[in-house]
Amino acid sequence: MKQIPAIFLILFLFGALFLSVTVAQQTFGKSAKDSKARRDIDKAIGRAVEGNFSSVKTVNISTYVLPNEALTVYNKTSPGSLPPIIDRQPEPPVCNRNDHVENNTCVPDNPAAGYKICMVGDLSGNAVPDAMSAGDCNFKIGIGDLGYKSDLSYFKGLNFDRCVVGNHESDAEDGNAALEKETLTYCGDSWWVKFGSSTLLMAFNTNGDTKKQLDAAKNLLAQNENQGMKNIILLSHKGGHVSPNSHHPAEAKSFYTSLEKLMPSSAKLYEVFAHNHVMSASDDNRWYESGAGGRNHYACGQNEVWNFCNNKAFGYLQATLNPDDTLTVNFIDTTGKIVH
């Protein structure tokens, strides 16, 4: 009888061991591709420090999901825990046969002439989104202030292709921490997309770390594959330039001044903002405010630089690719009429 407890103890230990192995396999089980990548990463770090892993001070990584950002995943000198990495669109999208993934976005391999990139911010209601659908926009971008709600349910229902953070999604201004996290998860922080071999669009979070984004833009432009672009579109919620009598000043002026210095002279530069609830344009400088997405209009003005401003109609900005790789840029109102 005295042997029975020992037998039960042995069975219990074997059962616990089996369970722990099973749980570990379920928790850490990876695909063959991930397992190989893990081995390659370990070897690469080992070679860099000649096998002396204890000498590693910090480890920064970039991912296909966040190619423009360096994430600190290990910091030996940090006294506390590292901030959590926000999970932003973890799986790349599945694209159509003639499309490819560009910065976690499906874009056409060779967009045909007439391809329309449509941009608008300060969205409210359905009039402008419906007009964009009726206007056969091929690629739709929300330029911040994406519905003025406590979450992104309204904006997500519009099925836009990309978006950026506005002040009403930012915890530091008119949003809250939960909404900011949701927006970063859904929209990303700074990102870029190429349309064929002619047009590069770079989008920024002007409520984020602009120094970090400036460095990312510099690195992107230095890559050989991004040289020779004929058009570069810079896009964000807050602008580096604003029309006269604006409700909001040029809150991102310093950031855009630095950005403009990075731009190659061989490419035509376009800058698109929202924030002010108007449609306005400076044709010579190719500056555009596209904030007439449905929210109440703001003041509007014109001068020798800003030759167009409309705060009566609602509408969006449309950039159309031409056969010669140039862009035609127009404001379209909710009736489908070109207003500028």
HELIX and SHEET records of a PDB file:
HELIX    1   1 GLN A    3  PHE A   28  1                                  26    
HELIX    2   2 ALA A   32  ALA A   48  1                                  17    
HELIX    3   3 PHE A   53  SER A   55  5                                   3    
HELIX    4   4 ALA A  127  ALA A  134  1                                   8    
HELIX    5   5 SER A  153  LYS A  156  1                                   4    
HELIX    6   6 ASN A  167  GLU A  169  5                                   3    
HELIX    7   7 ALA A  177  CYS A  187  1                                  11    
HELIX    8   8 THR A  210  ALA A  222  1                                  13    
HELIX    9   9 ASN A  224  ASN A  226  5                                   3    
HELIX   10  10 LYS A  253  LEU A  262  1                                  10    
SHEET    1   A 2 THR A  58  ILE A  61  0                                        
SHEET    2   A 2 LEU A  71  ASN A  75 -1                                        
SHEET    1   B 2 ASP A  99  VAL A 101  0                                        
SHEET    2   B 2 CYS A 106  PRO A 108 -1                                        
SHEET    1   C 5 ARG A 162  VAL A 164  0                                        
SHEET    2   C 5 PHE A 139  ILE A 143  1                                        
SHEET    3   C 5 LYS A 116  VAL A 120  1                                        
SHEET    4   C 5 GLY A 315  LEU A 321 -1                                        
SHEET    5   C 5 LEU A 327  ASP A 333 -1                                        
SHEET    1   D 7 TRP A 191  PHE A 195  0                                        
SHEET    2   D 7 THR A 199  PHE A 204 -1                                        
SHEET    3   D 7 ASN A 231  SER A 236  1                                        
SHEET    4   D 7 LYS A 268  PHE A 273  1                                        
SHEET    5   D 7 TRP A 287  SER A 290  1                                        
SHEET    6   D 7 MET A 279  SER A 282 -1                                        
SHEET    7   D 7 PHE A 308  ASN A 310 -1                                        
END                                                                             
